[in-house]
Amino acid sequence: MNPNSTIKENYKGLVASENDLSQESMSFKICIANTAQLREEVFRIRYQVYCEELGYEPLSKFPEQLERDAYDPRSVHCLLKHKSSGTYVGCVRLVLSDPHNREARFPFENVCREHLIDFNTMPRTHFGEISRLAVIPRFRNWPREDQTSADLIRQGEQNQKYLQQSLFPFVALNLYITSISLLVKHQLNFGFCLMEAKLARHLRRIGITSRPLGQAVDFNGKRAPFVLKTSEIVHNFSQKPELNHLFELIKHSL
């Protein structure tokens, strides 16, 4: 299962109420990976998901089992931690403009050479790129902590369907909202994201609106560059109390 295509179309099933979000958010903690040790946790998750599971990168390229690339030094990395188990369950990064080279490309530009942004009119310092969002496999069906193993077995397929529709999207939702919080934190007007059109539609349903910048390309599936306007998304969140509550929690924790 691709972690970047898991938000369901049924918004009500994703986040039913502010109280539900409050209870779920207490199980997790988001943090900036601002030490070498924490960044290794990020790279380890990425290796597990993008290399071992999805096969996007060859295993032989990363003998230390830490997936990295040339954009990591100019990125802000975040980790999502499951409090009770102490497990780091997911990560996301925001690639910033290069402070030493104003013409340095963002990652999506290496895949999509033709796009609608004119960086001569609006400098790259106004932008960041959201990428490398990943959730480890066993937390995509993370059960509620008040359910026992026997409960899960008895509930069978019905419970499994509920978990897939509700709980894993909540884990991913934390990371998507974290990426918007990073745009706000770094006072960036816009964010880029290379993603499937289907994911863009799903994100729109929860207020993360975007607009296509170019044609879809074949890059681990059909993906296109999209641009997100930070102020527009913050406004959208403000119209959804349950999401805005989570957004405020995450924003103040970074």
Residue pairs with C-beta under 8 A, 6 or more apart in sequence:
1 137
1 140
2 54
2 221
3 49
3 90
3 133
3 134
3 135
3 140
3 172
4 133
4 195
4 196
4 199
5 196
5 198
5 199
5 202
6 135
6 140
6 168
6 169
6 172
7 14
7 169
7 172
7 173
7 176
7 199
7 202
7 203
7 205
7 206
8 14
8 165
8 169
8 202
9 201
9 202
9 205
10 165
11 205
11 206
13 165
13 166
14 165
14 166
14 169
14 170
14 173
14 206
15 21
15 170
15 173
15 206
15 242
15 243
15 246
16 242
17 242
18 241
18 242
18 245
20 242
21 170
21 242
21 243
21 245
21 246
22 245
24 167
24 170
25 174
25 246
25 249
26 83
27 82
27 83
27 84
27 145
28 80
28 81
28 82
28 83
28 89
28 171
28 174
29 80
29 81
29 83
29 253
30 78
30 79
30 80
30 81
30 174
30 178
30 250
30 253
30 254
31 38
31 78
31 79
31 81
31 253
31 254
32 38
32 76
32 77
32 78
32 79
32 254
33 39
33 41
33 42
33 77
33 78
33 79
33 91
38 77
38 79
39 72
39 77
40 66
41 79
41 88
41 91
42 77
42 79
42 91
42 93
43 66
43 67
43 68
43 72
44 65
44 66
44 88
45 79
45 88
45 89
45 90
45 91
45 134
45 136
46 66
46 67
46 68
46 91
46 132
46 134
47 62
47 65
47 66
47 67
48 134
48 136
48 137
49 134
49 135
49 136
49 137
50 56
50 57
50 67
50 132
50 134
51 57
51 58
51 59
51 61
51 62
51 67
52 59
53 137
54 220
56 220
57 67
62 68
69 107
71 93
71 95
71 107
71 131
72 93
74 95
74 96
74 97
74 98
74 99
74 104
75 93
75 94
75 95
75 96
76 93
76 94
76 96
76 182
76 186
77 91
77 92
77 93
78 91
78 92
78 93
78 175
78 178
78 179
78 182
78 254
79 88
79 90
79 91
80 88
80 89
80 90
80 91
80 135
80 171
80 174
80 175
80 178
81 87
81 88
81 89
82 88
82 89
82 139
82 142
84 145
87 136
87 139
88 136
89 135
89 136
89 139
89 142
89 171
90 133
90 134
90 135
90 136
90 139
90 171
90 172
90 174
90 175
91 132
91 133
91 134
91 175
92 130
92 131
92 132
92 133
92 134
92 175
92 176
92 178
92 179
93 130
93 131
93 132
94 128
94 129
94 130
94 179
94 182
94 183
94 186
94 191
95 106
95 107
95 128
95 129
95 130
95 131
96 128
96 186
97 104
97 106
97 123
97 124
97 125
97 127
97 128
98 104
98 124
102 123
102 124
102 125
103 119
103 124
104 124
106 124
106 127
106 129
106 192
107 129
107 131
107 194
108 115
108 129
108 192
108 193
108 194
108 225
109 115
111 194
111 217
111 219
111 223
111 225
112 194
112 213
112 214
112 215
112 217
112 224
112 225
114 214
114 215
115 213
115 214
115 225
116 213
116 214
117 127
117 213
117 227
126 188
126 189
126 190
127 188
127 189
127 190
127 191
127 192
128 182
128 183
128 186
128 188
128 190
128 191
128 192
129 191
129 192
129 193
129 194
130 179
130 182
130 191
130 192
130 193
130 228
131 193
131 194
133 172
133 175
133 176
133 179
135 168
135 171
135 172
135 175
139 168
139 171
140 164
140 168
140 171
141 160
141 163
141 164
141 167
141 168
142 163
142 167
142 168
142 171
143 152
143 163
143 167
144 167
151 159
152 159
155 162
173 206
173 246
174 246
174 250
176 203
176 206
176 208
177 237
177 243
177 246
177 247
177 250
178 250
178 254
179 191
180 191
180 208
180 228
180 230
180 233
180 234
180 237
180 247
181 247
181 250
181 251
181 254
182 254
183 190
183 191
183 228
183 230
184 230
184 234
184 251
185 251
185 254
188 230
189 229
189 230
189 231
190 227
190 228
190 229
190 230
191 227
191 228
191 230
192 213
192 225
192 226
192 227
192 228
193 210
193 225
193 226
193 228
194 219
194 223
194 224
194 225
194 226
195 223
195 224
195 226
196 221
196 222
196 223
196 224
197 212
197 216
197 222
197 224
200 210
200 212
200 226
203 209
203 210
204 210
206 240
206 243
207 233
207 236
207 237
207 239
207 240
207 243
208 228
208 233
208 236
209 228
209 229
209 232
209 233
209 236
210 226
210 227
210 228
211 226
211 227
212 224
212 225
212 226
213 224
213 225
213 226
213 227
214 224
214 225
215 224
216 222
216 223
216 224
217 223
217 224
234 247
237 243
237 244
237 247
238 244
